[in-house]
């Protein structure tokens, strides 16, 4: 463990995003899983090359800021009647859960570059620890499916192998949309010194 990640308080760094979840059982389950996220998630940039993300998600803490931005977009849209009424309250919570975790294992075991199969690695982290949560199998399956398809149309690895599935359900498409929006170079979101969004 480096000094950069020593004594990191993972729950505090995602405190605002956790509060978006209304169901206490889902919220407490998420806290358990967050504690298992690799430390580098909280310090690394969103993109190892800087090519695919806007400025706010570059540099130290960029991956955390990218995640916070995607969750903020989701929460804003889900609280809007036109879009939010498409989902139950628990489904909204599961969407937020999925977005908080979607890039949680982006560099595998702390590798130098983004792992193309990172959606599957994040999904596996949840599946491997599901028995420590209060979540039922249906909820776990939905969360995993949203994470596994969050890359949208980008399903092939660097060698042209089909690794990921495209989103097909309304849940999967919504999560992909939120992630996709905050990767656009024209998006500018302001953060304070604690990596919290400035309103």
Secondary structure, DSSP 8 states (H G I E B T S, - for coil): --TTTTT--HHHHTHHHHHT---HHHHHHHHHHHTTS-GGGGTS-S-SSSSSS-GGGSSTTHHHHHHHHHHHHHHHHHTSHHHHTTS-HHHHHHHHHHHHHTTTTTTTTT-SS--TTHHHHHHHHHHHTGGGSS--HHHHHHHHHHHHTTTTT--B-TTS-B-S----SHHHHHHHHHHHHTT-TT----B-TTS-B--
